[in-house]
Amino acid sequence: MGDDKTMDGGEAEPATARNRAESLWHLRPWLFAGLLCVAGLAIHLLLHHANDSGPRVAGAAFIAFACGAFVFTAERGRYLAPAIFSLVTGLIVGGLTWRAVGAGNDIADGGYAIAAGVFACLLAVPLVQADFLHRRLRTDYKDIHYFVWTDAITGAGALAFFLIAWLLIWLLASLFDLVGIPLRDLVQQDWFTATYAGLTLGAGLGTLRNQLKIIGTLQSVVLLVLSILALPLAVAIAVFLGAVVVSGPSVLWNATDSATPVLLSIAIGAYVLANAVLRDRDADMVGGAVLKWSGYALALGVLPLTAFAAISTGVRIGQHGLSPERLWALCSLIVAVAFGLAYFVDALVGARGSWRDRLRASNLKLGLGTALFALFLALPVLNFGAISTSDQLARLESGAISAKEFDFSALKWDFGAAGRKALDRLAKSSDAAIAKGARQAQLQETRPYRWAGERQAPESLSITWQGGDDALRSSVEDYLLANRNMCGSEGPCAAIAAGTLPSGDRLVLVTGGSNPRYLGVAEGGDVTQYYARQGRLVEEPFEIAVDLDEPGREGPPEAEIRPFEGRQLYVDGKPVGEPFE
């Protein structure tokens, strides 16, 4: 193809990434539709009845991201490099997913690690498209800029096509339903949803990627629309910063607890609109001097916004200590401040005219650095749960926070294995208040979420007992204190000692509302919650269902009613819950 080899009057172009991407590939929509259709079906089969299986969920993540990376990077006659990149992308996201799902609560930040890995892979896509692996820092910024924006527009267009196609199939299903053709039954099947989604997304992506020349024109229109917003945002940021100077920065975190996300969101908006004004070269800039200087003002404004966000987070950490979420927020702020500082320096040093070229050069280096940093954070190198646990324990031991104010629940639910190990140590503390708070957290079955100041004192729990000795009552009371949802905050909670289970545990029925709770108390005081199902007590809740698709089944299932005798809880003469035993 001649247009893939020469540009600008026949001069050889060493990097033909853009030319290759814009070349027509007639089979692209069909190949991508088939690939993502099969991928959708495979993902459905893996996730169907997966029951949080690490390998199955990881396999689904591998397929989704490997195929997604391939359809964005594959070009006619160029398959090896995209295939390798896609394989690596799938392995990264799949491996992170396996770790997060398999470890469960043992790691504190599995979801954040997956997000960081996905973010790193997303940043790598335009780099791979622009032949960064071959040209490295000599990669033409125009190519990277082109692929970033065309990928965004292509992805949005493919999603819109999928939604329209889904609406169409539902309308057709309704149409055929009028004449007795059960197309709606087919559309409602999970496997059909998965395959149809893959089919339409693949067809949409393939078709749009065959029209990148047109999308390149649409890109200019999108950037023009965004650049118009640069002026009002620049004025708003200037007024905001002026108000902060007059009132003092403390007004930001005194007014709200969400100062950091708001400031970061505005900083990201300033970054995006500044680049919408900058374009990939000066010749493509539109709007005259007003928009140009609006972009300049936005470039200067990123740093103070991110700096205030960093101070806000620092104040929050000073008040409440470290947590995995706050550590991830700090990592985000490191990236944001790096962008802000680079933009601020480039804008000041190049104020006489070179600031635009400086910012474009910084974008490439900062984007590469951010991708590597995100990938590093995604890998199991830093244990944010352990770091946070050490910090919180230091605050507790130093007296910076009292046992009454300390969030023991966070150690069990938010800090991973390190937090639970620390909770075990605190439960043996010589300090009675610390030991009791730790033991109550250990007994929690679900993560309690309370409004500030809502924590109840132990004496506030009203329990009416029938039977049971002091040891039994103490064990149940501690359990109910840790799981207050079992006993409503209003009115008394009734507890009945109901005998002994076959396991040897002493059975206690508790009700604070319409449904009883079944608790088994072991000799050592350990409490296990039981569930009444089909006239017996079991340790795990389950749904009663009939598998009508069971292999070998012929005809409808046989159903019958059999008599059953057992015990049941009565409150005020009315049966409550299901029979048991």
NUTIMAR-96889 format. One record per atom (N, C-alpha, C, O): x, y, z. Coordinates in steps of 0.2 Angstrom, whole numbers, plus 5000, padded with zeros to 4 digits. Example, Ala and Ser with C-alpha at 12.3 -4.5 7.8 and 13.67 -1.06 7.14 Angstrom:
NUTIMAR-96889
506649725039/506249785039/506649845039/507149835042/506449895035/506849955036/506450005039/506750065040/
END
This chain:
NUTIMAR-96889
500449945000/500050005000/500450065000/500850075005/500450104995/500850164994/500750215000/501250245002/500150225002/499950275007/500250255014/500250295019/500450185015/500750165021/501550175021/501850175026/501850195015/502550205015/502750275014/503350285016/502350315012/502650385010/502050435013/501550425014/502350495015/501950545017/502250615015/502850615014/501750665014/502050735013/502550735007/503150745007/502250725001/502550724995/503050674994/503550684990/502950614996/503350554995/503950545000/504350494999/504050595005/504550585009/504450525014/503950515016/504950475015/504850415019/504750435026/505050475029/504250405028/504050415035/504250355039/504050295038/504750365044/505050305048/504450265052/504550205053/504050305055/503450275059/502850285055/502550345055/502550235053/501950235049/501350215054/500850185051/501350225060/500850205064/500150225062/499650195062/500050295061/499450325060/499250305053/498650285052/499650295048/499450275041/499150195042/498650185038/499550155045/499250085046/498550085049/498150045047/498450125054/497850125058/497250155053/496750125054/497450195049/496950225045/496850185038/496350195035/497250135037/497150095031/496550045032/496350025037/496150045026/495550005026/495649925027/496049905023/495249895031/495349825032/494649795032/494249795037/494449775026/493749755026/493449695030/492849695032/493949655032/493749595037/493749615044/493549575048/493949675046/494049695053/493349695056/493349655062/492749715054/492149715058/491949645059/491749625064/492049595054/491849525054/492249495059/492049455063/492949505059/493349465063/493249485071/493249445075/493249555072/493149575078/492449555081/492449545087/491949555077/491249535080/491349465082/491049445087/491649425077/491649345079/492149335085/491949295089/492649375086/493149365092/492749385098/492749345103/492449445098/492149465104/491449425106/491249415112/491149395101/490549355102/490749295105/490449275110/491349265103/491549205106/491849215113/491749175118/492149275114/492449295121/491849305125/491849285131/491249335123/490749345127/490449285130/490249275136/490349235125/490049165127/490549135132/490349105137/491249135131/491749105136/491649135142/491749105148/491649205143/491549235149/490949215153/490949205159/490349215149/489749185152/489849115155/489649105161/490149075151/490249005154/490649005160/490548965164/491149045160/491649045166/491249075172/491349055178/490849125171/490549165177/489949125179/489749145185/489649085175/488949055177/489149005182/489448955181/488849015188/488948975194/489648975196/489848925199/489949025195/490649035197/490749025205/491249005207/490249055208/490349055216/490949085218/491249065223/491149145215/491749185217/492449135217/492849145221/492449095212/492949055211/493549095208/493449125202/494149095211/494649135209/494849125202/494949165197/495049055200/495249045193/494749055188/494949085182/494049045189/493549065184/493449135183/493449155177/493449175188/493349245188/494049275184/493949325180/494649255186/495249275183/495249255176/495449295172/494949195174/494949175167/494549225163/494649245157/493949245166/493449295163/493849355162/493749385156/494149385167/494549445166/495049445161/495149485157/495449385161/495949375155/495649385148/495949415144/495149345147/494849345141/494549415139/494649445133/494249455144/493949515142/494449565140/494449605135/495049575144/495549625143/496049605138/496249645134/496149545137/496549515131/496249535125/496549565120/495649515124/495249525118/495149605117/495149625111/495049645122/494949715121/495549745119/495549795115/496149725122/496749755120/496949735112/497149775109/496749675110/496849655103/496449695098/496749715093/495849705100/495449745095/495649815094/495449845089/495949845099/496149915098/496849915095/497049975093/497249865095/497949875093/498049835087/498549845083/497649785085/497749745079/497649785073/497149825072/498049775068/498049805061/498149755056/498449695057/497949765050/498049715044/498749705043/499149755042/498949645043/499649625042/500049635048/500649615047/499749655054/500149665060/499849635066/499349665069/500049575067/499649535072/500049515078/499849505084/500749505077/501149475082/501249525088/501049505094/501449585087/501549635092/500849645096/500849645102/500349655093/499649665096/499449595100/499249605106/499649535097/499449475101/499849475107/499649455113/500549485107/500949485113/500749535118/500649515124/500549595116/500349645121/499649625124/499549635130/499249595120/498549575122/498649525127/498349525133/499149475126/499249425131/499549445137/499249425143/499949495137/500249525143/499749565147/499649555153/499249595143/498749635147/498249585150/498049595156/498049535147/497649485150/497949455156/497549445161/498549435155/498949405161/498949455167/498849425173/499049515166/499149565171/498449565175/498449555181/497949585171/497249595174/497049525177/496749525183/497049475173/496849405176/497249385182/496949365187/497849395182/498249385188/498049425194/497949395200/497949485193/497749535199/497049515201/496849515207/496549495197/495949475198/495949405202/495649395207/496349355200/496449295204/496649305211/496449275216/497149355212/497449365218/496849395223/496849385229/496549445220/496049485224/495449435226/495249435232/495149395221/494649355222/494849295227/494449275232/495449265225/495649205229/495849225236/495649185241/496049285237/496249305244/495749325248/495749325255/495149355245/494649375249/494749435253/495049485251/494649425260/494749485265/495449485267/495649525271/495949435265/496649435267/497049485264/497549505267/496849515259/497149575256/496649635257/496049625256/496949695258/496549755260/496349795254/495849835254/496649785248/496549825242/496549795236/496849815231/496249735236/496249695229/495849735224/496149735218/495349765225/494949805220/495449865217/495449875211/495749895222/496149955220/496749925216/496949965211/497049875217/497549845213/497349825206/497749835201/496749795206/496549785199/496449845195/496549855189/496149895198/496049965195/496649995193/496750025187/497149985197/497850015195/498149975189/498450005184/498049915189/498249875183/497949885177/498249895172/497249895177/496849915171/497049985169/497149995163/497150025173/497350095172/498050095168/498150135163/498550055170/499150055167/499150025160/499450045156/498649975159/498549945153/498249995148/498449995142/497750025150/497450075146/497950135144/497850155138/498350155148/498850205146/499350175141/499650205137/499450105141/499950075137/499650065130/500050065125/498950065129/498650055123/498850105117/499150085112/498850165118/499050215113/499750215112/500050235107/500150195117/500850195116/501050135112/501450145107/500750075113/500850025108/500650045101/500950025096/500050075100/499750095094/500250145090/500350135084/500650185094/501050235091/501750205090/502250245089/501850135091/502550105090/503050135095/503650135094/502850145101/503250165107/503850115108/504350125110/503650045108/504049995109/504749995105/505249975107/504650025099/505150025094/505550095094/506150105094/505150155095/505450215095/505550245102/505950295102/505250225107/505350245114/505250315114/504750345112/505650355117/505550425118/505550465112/505450525112/505750435106/505750465100/505050465097/504950485091/504650435100/503950425097/503650495096/503650535100/503350505090/503050565088/502450585093/501950545093/502450635096/501850655101/501250665097/500650645100/501250685091/500650685087/500250615086/499650615086/500650565085/500350495085/500050475091/499450455091/500350495097/500050475103/499450515105/498950485107/499450575103/498850625104/498350595100/497750595102/498450575094/497950555089/497650485092/497050485092/498050445094/497750375096/497350385103/496850355104/497550425107/497250435114/496450465112/496050435115/496450515108/495750535107/495350495102/494750485103/495650465097/495250425093/495050355096/494450335095/495450335101/495250275105/494650295109/494150255110/494650355112/494150375117/493450385113/492950355115/493550415107/492950425103/492650355100/492050345100/493150315098/492950245095/492550205100/492050175099/492850205107/492550165112/491850195114/491450155115/491850255114/491150285115/490650275110/490050255111/490850275104/490450255098/490250185098/489650175097/490650135100/490550065100/490050055105/489550015105/490050085111/489650075117/488950105115/488450075116/488950165111/488250185109/487950135104/487350125104/488350105099/488050065095/487749995098/487249975096/488149975103/487849915107/487249935110/486749895110/487149995113/486550015117/485950015112/485349995113/486050045106/485550045100/485349985098/484849965097/485849935097/485749865095/485349835100/484949785098/485549845106/485149805112/484449835112/483949795113/484249895111/483649925110/483249895104/482649875105/483649885099/483249855093/483049785094/482549765092/483549745097/483349675098/482749665103/482349625102/482649715108/482149715112/481449735109/480949705110/481549775104/480949795100/480749745096/480149725095/481149705093/481049655088/480749595092/480249565090/480949585098/480749535102/479949545104/479549505104/479849605106/479149625107/478749625101/478149605101/478949635095/478649635089/478449555087/477849545086/478949515088/478749445086/478349415092/477949365091/478349445098/477949415103/477149425102/476749385104/477049475098/476349495096/476049435091/475449425091/476449395088/476249345083/476449275086/476349225083/476549275093/476749215096/477349175095/477449125097/477849215092/478549195091/478949215098/479049275099/479149165102/479449175108/480149205108/480649175111/480349255104/480949285104/481249315110/481849315112/480749345114/480849375120/481249325125/481649345129/480949255125/481249205129/482049195128/482449185132/482249205121/482849195119/483349255122/483849245124/483049315121/483349375122/483549375130/484049405132/483149355134/483149355141/483649305144/483849305150/483949255140/484449215142/485149245143/485349285139/485449225148/486049255150/486649245145/486949295143/486649185142/487149175137/487049215131/487449235127/486349225129/486249265123/486449335124/486749375120/486349365130/486549435132/487349435131/487549485128/487649395134/488449395133/488649395126/489049435124/488449345122/488649335115/488449395111/488749425107/487849425112/487549475108/487949545110/488049585105/488149555116/488549605118/489249605115/489449655112/489549545115/490149545112/490149555104/490549585101/489549525101/489449535094/489449605092/489749625087/488949645095/488849715093/489449755095/489549805091/489749745101/490349785102/490949775097/491249825095/491049715095/491549695091/491349725084/491849755080/490749715082/490549745075/490649825075/490849855070/490449855081/490449925081/491249955081/491349995078/491649915085/492349935085/492649925079/493049965076/492549865075/492849855069/492649905064/493049925060/491949925064/491749975059/492050045060/492250075055/492050065066/492350125068/493050135066/493350185064/493450085068/494150085067/494350085059/494850095057/493850065055/493950065048/493850135045/493950155040/493550185050/493350245048/493750295052/493550355054/494450285054/494850325058/494950395055/495050445058/494950395048/495050465045/494450505046/494550565048/493850485046/493250525048/493250535055/493150595057/493450485059/493550495067/494050555068/493950585073/494550555064/495050605065/494750675064/494950725068/494350685059/494050745058/493550755064/493450815067/493150705066/492750715072/493150735078/492850775083/493750705079/494150725085/494250795085/494250825090/494350825079/494550905079/493850935082/493950995085/493250915080/492650945082/492550935090/492450985093/492750875092/492650865099/493150915103/492950945108/493750915101/494250965104/494051035104/494151075109/493751055098/493551125098/492951135103/493051185106/492551095104/491951105108/492251105116/492051145120/492751055117/493051055124/493451125125/493451145130/493851145120/494251205121/493851265122/494051315126/493151265120/492751325121/492651325129/492551385132/492651275132/492451265139/493051295144/493051305150/493651295140/494251315144/494251385147/494451395153/493951435144/493851505146/493451505153/493751535158/492851475153/492451485159/492851445165/492751465170/493151385163/493451355169/494051385171/494151395177/494451425167/495051455169/494751515173/495151535178/494251555171/494051605176/493751585182/493951615187/493451525182/493151495189/493751475193/493651485199/494251445191/494851425195/495151485198/495351485203/495251535193/495551605196/495151635202/495451655207/494451635201/494051665206/494151615212/494151645218/494151555212/494151505217/494851515221/494851525227/495351515217/496051525221/496051595224/496351595229/495751645221/495751705224/495351705231/495551735236/494851675231/494451665237/494751625242/494751645248/495151575240/495551535245/496151575248/496251575254/496451625244/496951665247/496651715252/496951725257/496051735251/495751785255/495551755262/495651775267/495151695261/494851665267/495351615270/495251595276/495851595267/496351545270/496151475268/495551455267/496651435267/496551365264/496151325269/495851275266/496151335275/495751295280/495051295279/494651245281/494751345275/494051345273/493851285269/493251265269/494351255265/494151195261/493951135265/493451105263/494351115270/494251055273/493751065279/493551015282/493651125281/493151145286/492451135284/491951125287/492351155277/491751155274/491451085272/490851075273/491951035271/491650975268/492250925269/492850935270/492050855270/492550805270/492750775264/493150735263/492450805258/492550785252/492950835247/492950835241/493350875251/493750925247/494250885242/494350915237/494550835244/495050805240/494750785233/495050795228/494250735233/493950715227/493750775222/493750775216/493450825225/493250885222/493750925218/493750935212/494350935222/494850975220/495250935214/495450955209/495350865215/495650825210/495150825204/495450825198/494550815204/494150815198/494150885194/494250875188/494250935198/494351005194/495051005191/495051035185/495550975194/496150975192/496250935185/496550955180/495850875185/495850835179/495450865174/495650865168/494950905176/494550945170/495050995167/495051005161/495451035172/495851085169/496451055165/496551085159/496650995166/497150955162/496850935155/497150945150/496250915155/495950885149/495850945145/495950945139/495551005147/495351065143/495951095141/496051125135/496551095145/497151125143/497451095137/497651125132/497351025137/497650985131/497150995125/497350985119/496551005126/496051015121/496251075117/496151085111/496451125121/496751195118/497451175114/497551205109/497851145117/498551135115/498551095108/498951115104/498151045107/498151005102/498750965101/499150955106/498950935096/499550905095/500150945092/500750925092/499951005089/500451055087/500151125086/499451125086/500551175086/500251245086/499851255080/499351295080/499951225074/499651235068/498851215068/498451245065/498751175073/498051145073/497651185079/497051175080/497951225083/497651265088/497151315084/497251345079/496551325088/496051365085/495751405091/495951395097/495451465089/495151505094/495451565096/495251615099/496051575093/496451645094/496751645101/496851595104/496951705102/497351725108/496951705115/497251685120/496251715115/495851705121/495951635123/496051625129/495751585118/495851515120/496551495122/496651455126/497051525118/497751505120/497951525127/498251485130/497751585129/497951605136/497451575141/497651565147/496851545139/496451505143/496851445145/496851425151/497051415140/497451355141/498051365145/498251315149/498451415144/498951435148/498751445155/499151415160/498251475157/497951485164/497851415167/497951405173/497451375163/497351305166/497951265167/497951235172/498451275163/499051235164/499351265171/499651215175/499351325172/499651355179/499151335185/499451325190/498551325183/498051305189/498051235191/497751225197/498351185188/498351115190/498751115196/498551075201/499351145197/499751135203/499351155209/499351115214/499151225210/498851245216/498251195218/498051185224/497851175213/497251125214/497451065217/497251045222/498051035214/498250965217/498650975224/498550935228/498951035225/499251055231/498751055237/498851025242/498251095235/497651095241/497351025242/497251015248/497350985237/497050915238/497550875242/497250845247/498150885241/498650855245/498650875252/498650835257/498550935253/498550965260/497950945264/497950925270/497350935260/496750915263/496750845265/496550825270/497150805261/497250735263/497650725269/497550685273/498150765269/498650765275/498250785281/498450755286/497850835281/497450845287/497050785289/496950775295/496750755284/496250695286/496750645289/496450605293/497350625286/497750575289/497950595296/498050555300/498150665297/498250685304/497750675309/497850655315/497150675306/496550665311/496350595312/496250575318/496450555307/496150485308/496750435306/496550375307/497350445304/497850405303/497750375296/497350395292/498250325295/498250295288/497750235287/497550205292/497450225281/497050175279/497250155272/497550195269/497050095270/497250075263/496950125258/497250145253/496350155259/496050195255/496450265255/496550295249/496650285260/497050355261/497750345257/497950395254/498050285258/498650275255/498550275247/498950305243/498050245245/497950245237/497750315235/497950335230/497450355239/497350425238/497950465238/498050505233/498450445242/499050475242/499450465235/499750505232/499450405233/499750385227/499450425221/499750445217/498750435221/498450475216/498650545216/498750575211/498750565222/499050635223/499750645221/499950695218/500150595222/500850595219/500850605212/501150655209/500450575208/500350575201/500050645199/500350685195/499550665202/499250735201/499750795202/499750835198/500050785208/500550845209/501150845204/501350895202/501350785202/501850775197/501650815191/502050855188/501050795188/500750835182/500750905184/500950945179/500450925189/500450995191/501051035191/501151095189/501551005194/502251035195/502551045188/502851095186/502550985184/502850995177/502451045173/502851085170/501851045173/501451095169/501651165172/501651215168/501651175178/501851245181/502551265179/502551325177/503051225180/503651245178/503751255170/504051305168/503451215166/503451215159/503151285157/503351315152/502551305160/502151365158/502651425160/502651475156/502951425166/503351485168/503951485164/504151545161/504351435163/504951435159/504851455152/505251485149/504251425149/504151435142/503651495141/503251495136/503551545145/503051595145/503151635139/502651665136/503751635136/503751685130/503651645123/503651675118/503351585124/503151555118/503251475117/502951445114/503751455121/503951385120/503551335125/503651275125/503051365129/502751325134/502251275131/502151215134/502051285125/501551235122/501951165120/501751115121/502551175117/502951125115/503251085122/503351025122/503351125127/503651095133/503051055136/503250995139/502451075136/501951035139/501850975135/501650915138/501850975129/501750915124/502350865126/502150805126/502950885127/503450845128/503350815135/503550755136/503150855140/502950825147/502450775147/502450725151/501950785142/501350735142/501650665141/501450615144/502150655136/502350595134/502750565140/502650505142/503150595144/503550575149/503150555155/503250505159/502650605157/502250595162/501750535161/501650495166/501450525155/501050475154/501450405155/501150355157/502050405152/502450335153/502550325160/502550275163/502750375164/502950375171/502350345175/502350305180/501750375173/501150355177/500950285176/500750255180/501050265169/500850195168/501350145172/501050095174/501950165172/502450115176/502250125183/502350075187/502150185186/501950185193/501350145195/501250115200/500850155190/500150115192/500350045191/500050005195/500750015187/500849945186/501249925193/501149875195/501749965195/502049945201/501649945207/501649895211/501149985208/500649985213/500149925213/499949895218/500049905207/499649845206/499949785208/499549735210/500649775207/500949715209/500949715217/500949765220/501049645219/501049635227/501649655230/502049605233/501849715229/502549735232/502449775239/502749755244/501949825239/501749865245/501149835248/500649825245/501149825255/500549795258/500249855262/500449875268/499749885259/499449945262/499049925268/499049975273/498849865268/498449845274/498949845280/498749865286/499549815279/500049805285/500349875287/500349895293/500449925282/500649995283/500150025287/500250065292/499550025285/498950055289/498850025296/498750065301/498949965297/498849925303/499349955308/499249975314/500049955306/500549985310/500450055312/500550075318/500150095308/500050165310/499450175315/499550205319/498950135314/498350135318/498550115325/498350135330/498950055325/499150025332/499650075335/499550085342/500050115332/500450165335/500050215338/500250245343/499550245334/499150295337/498750275343/498650305348/498550205343/498150185349/498650175355/498450195361/499250145354/499750135359/499950195362/500150205368/500050255358/500350315360/499850355364/499950405367/499150335364/498650375367/498350435362/497950475365/498550435356/498350485351/497550475350/497250525349/497350415351/496650395351/496450345356/496850305358/495850355359/495650315365/495350245362/495150245356/495250205366/494950135364/494250145362/494050115358/493950195365/493250205364/493150235357/492650225353/493650275355/493550305348/493850265343/493750275337/494250215344/494650175340/494150135336/493750105338/494250125329/493850085325/494150015324/494550005320/493949975329/494149905329/493949865323/494249825320/493349885321/493049855315/493449855309/493449815304/493749915308/494149925302/494749875302/494949855296/495049855307/495549805307/495349735305/495649705301/494749725306/494449655304/494249655297/494349615293/493949715294/493649715288/493949755282/493949735277/494449795284/494749845279/495449835279/495749865274/495749805283/496549805283/496849735281/497449735282/496449695279/496649625277/496949585283/496749595289/497349535281/497649485286/498049515291/497949495297/498349575290/498749605295/498349635300/498449635306/497749665298/497249695303/496949645307/496949655313/496849585305/496549535309/497049505314/496849485319/497649495312/498149475316/498249525322/498349505328/498249585320/498349635325/497749635330/497749645336/497149625327/496549615332/496549555337/496349565342/496849505334/497049445339/497449465345/497349445350/497949505343/498449535349/498049575353/498149575359/497649625350/497349675355/496849635359/496649665365/496549585357/496049545361/496349515367/495949505372/496949515367/497349485373/497649545377/498049525382/497549605376/497849665379/497649665386/497149645388/498149695390/497949705397/497549755399/497249765404/497449805394/496949855394/496249825393/496149805387/495849825398/495149795397/494749825392/494349795388/494749895391/494349925385/494549905379/494149895374/495249905378/495549885371/495349805370/495149795364/495449765375/495249695374/494549685372/494349645368/494149715376/493349705374/493249735367/492849705364/493449795365/493349815359/493549775353/493249765348/494149745354/494449695349/494049635349/493849605344/493849605355/493449545355/492749555351/492449515348/492449615353/491749625349/491849635342/491449605338/492449655339/492549665332/492649595329/492449575324/492949545333/493049485331/492449445330/492349395326/491949465334/491349425334/490849455328/490349425327/491049505325/490649535320/490549485314/491049465311/489949475312/489749435306/489749475299/489949455294/489549545300/489549585294/489849655296/489949665302/490149695291/490449755293/489949805295/489449825291/489949835301/489549885303/489649955301/490249975301/489149985298/489250055296/488750095300/488150095300/489050145304/488650185308/488850255307/489350275304/488350305308/488450375308/488850395314/488850355319/489250445313/489650475318/489250485324/488750515324/489550455330/489250465336/488650415338/488350425343/488550365334/488050325334/488250265339/487750225340/488850255340/489150195344/488750195351/488750245354/488450135352/488150125358/488550095364/489050065362/488450115370/488750085375/488450015377/487850005375/488849975380/488549905381/487949905385/487549865384/487849955390/487349955394/486649975390/486149965393/486749995384/486150025381/485749965377/485149975375/486049905377/485749845374/485249815379/485449795385/484549815378/484049785382/483949715380/483649705374/484049665384/483949595382/483549565387/483649565393/482949535385/482549495390/482649425389/482549395384/482949395394/483149325394/482549275397/482249295402/482549215394/482249155397/482649095397/482849065392/482849085403/483349025404/484049045403/484249105401/484549005404/485249015402/485649035408/485349075413/486249015409/486649035415/487049105413/486949125407/487449125418/487749185417/488349185411/488349235407/488649125410/489149115405/488849125398/489049155394/488249085398/487949085391/487649155390/487749175384/487349185394/487149255393/487649305391/487549345387/488249295395/488849345393/489049335386/489249385382/489149265384/489349255377/488849285372/489049315367/488249275373/487749295368/487749375368/487649405363/487749405374/487749475374/488349505370/488249555367/488949475371/489549505368/489449495360/489549545356/489149445358/488949435351/488449485348/488549505343/487949495352/487449545350/487749615350/487549655346/488149625354/488449695354/488849705348/488949765345/489249655346/489649655340/489149655333/489449685328/488549625334/488149625328/487449655330/486949615330/487449715331/486849755334/486249745329/485649765331/486349735323/485749725318/485349675320/484749675318/485549625324/485149565326/484649585332/484149555333/484849645335/484449675341/484249745339/484749785339/483649755337/483549825335/483749875341/483649855347/483849935339/484049985344/483450015348/483550045353/482849995345/482250015349/481849955352/481849905348/481749955358/481349905361/481749845363/482349845362/481549805367/481949745370/482049695365/481749685360/482549655366/482749595362/482649535366/482949535372/482349495364/482149425368/482649375366/482749365360/482849335371/483349285370/483149225374/482949235380/483049165371/482849105374/483349045374/483549035368/483549025379/483948965379/483548905378/483048885381/483648875372/483148825369/483448755369/483248705365/483948735373/484248665373/484948665370/485248715370/485048605368/485748585365/485648555359/485248515357/486148575354/486148545347/486548485347/486848465352/486448445342/486748385341/487548395341/487948345343/487748445339/488448465339/488748475346/489348475347/488348485351/488548505358/488448575359/488448595365/488348615354/488248685356/487548695359/487048665358/487548745363/486948765367/486548815362/486848865360/485948795361/485548835356/485148895360/484848885365/485248955357/484949015359/484549045354/484849055348/483849065355/483449095350/483449165352/483249185357/483549215347/483549285348/483149315343/483149305337/482649365345/482249395341/482149475343/482049485349/482349515339/482249585340/481749615335/481649675335/481349575331/480949595326/480549535324/480249495328/480449535317/479949485315/480249415314/479949365314/480949405313/481249345312/481749325317/482149375319/481749265319/482249245325/482949235322/483049225316/483449235326/484149215325/484249155329/484049155335/484649105326/484749045329/485549045331/485949045326/485749045337/486449055339/486648985343/486248965347/487148955341/487448905344/488048925348/488548955345/488048915355/488648935359/489048875361/488748835365/489648875359/490148815361/490348825368/490148875372/490648775371/490848775378/491348825380/491248855385/491748845375/492248905376/491948965375/492349015376/491348975373/491049035372/490949065365/490649115363/491249025360/491249045353/490549035351/490148985352/490249085347/489549085344/489549075337/489949105333/489149035335/488949015328/488249035326/487849005330/488149065321/487449085319/487249025314/487549005310/486649005316/486248945312/485648975308/485449025310/485448935303/484948955299/484448895298/484648845297/483748915299/483248865299/483048855291/482748895288/483148795289/483048775282/482748705282/483048655284/482148705279/481848635279/481748595285/481948535285/481648635291/481548595297/482148575300/482148535305/482748605299/483348585302/483848655302/483748695298/484248655307/484748705307/485348695304/485648645304/485548735300/486248735296/486648795297/486348845299/487248785296/487748845297/487748895291/487948955292/487548875285/487648915279/486948925276/486548875275/486748985275/486048995271/486148975264/486648975261/485548945262/485548925255/484848935252/484348945256/484748935246/484148945242/483848875240/484248835238/483248865241/482948805239/482648815232/482248855231/482948775228/482748785221/482748715217/483148665219/482448705212/482348645208/482748665201/482548705198/483248625199/483548625193/483148595188/483248535187/482748635184/482348605179/482748585172/482548555168/483448605172/483848595167/484348535168/484848525165/484148495173/484548435175/484648385170/484148365167/485248365168/485348315162/484948255164/484948225169/484648225159/484248165159/483548175162/483148125162/483348235164/482648245166/482148245160/482348275155/481648205161/481148205156/480448225159/480248195164/480148275156/479548295159/479548335165/480148355167/479048355168/479048405174/479248365180/479248305180/479548405185/479748375191/479148345195/478648375195/479248295199/478748265204/478748305210/479348315213/478248335212/478148375218/477648335223/477148315221/477848335230/477348315235/477448345241/477948385242/476948345245/476948375252/476948315257/476548275257/477448325262/477548275267/477448305274/477648365275/477148275278/477048305285/477748315289/478148275287/477748365293/478348375297/478148405304/477748445304/478548375308/478448395315/479048425318/479648395317/479048485321/479648515324/479448565329/478948575330/479948605331/479848655336/479948725332/480248725327/479548775335/479548835332/479448895337/479148885343/479748945336/479749005341/479049045340/478849055334/478749055346/478149095346/478249155350/478549155356/478049215348/478049275351/477349305352/477049315347/477149315358/476449335359/475949295356/475449315354/476149225356/475649175354/475649175346/475249135344/476049205343/476149205335/476749165333/477249185336/476749125328/477349095326/477849145322/477549185319/478449135324/478949175321/479549135318/479749085321/479649145311/480249115308/479949045306/479349025305/480449005304/480348935301/480348885307/480748895312/480048825306/480148775311/480848745311/481148745305/481048715316/481748685316/481748625320/481248615325/482248575319/482248515323/481648475322/481548425325/
END
